[in-house]
Amino acid sequence: MFITRILFKKVKAKDIMVQMESLVSGHTFNIIRPRLADKLELIRFDPYIQKESVYKEKKKIRSM
């Protein structure tokens, strides 16, 4: 093992995958967003109620 491998820091990912959840029906889907951006909140079609609804970021799934 070389000494240079010990000195390097682990690089953080630029993007993360997050789980979005509908406030109306609880329907969820995954989306990728930049790590340094604010939490997402968007309007998208909800297949459970057949209308558009507000989705909020629920939790982080993994780094990309």
HELIX and SHEET records of a PDB file:
HELIX    1   1 ILE A    3  LEU A    7  1                                   5    
SHEET    1   A 4 THR A  28  PRO A  34  0                                        
SHEET    2   A 4 ASP A  15  SER A  22 -1                                        
SHEET    3   A 4 LYS A  51  SER A  63 -1                                        
SHEET    4   A 4 GLU A  41  ASP A  46 -1                                        
END                                                                             
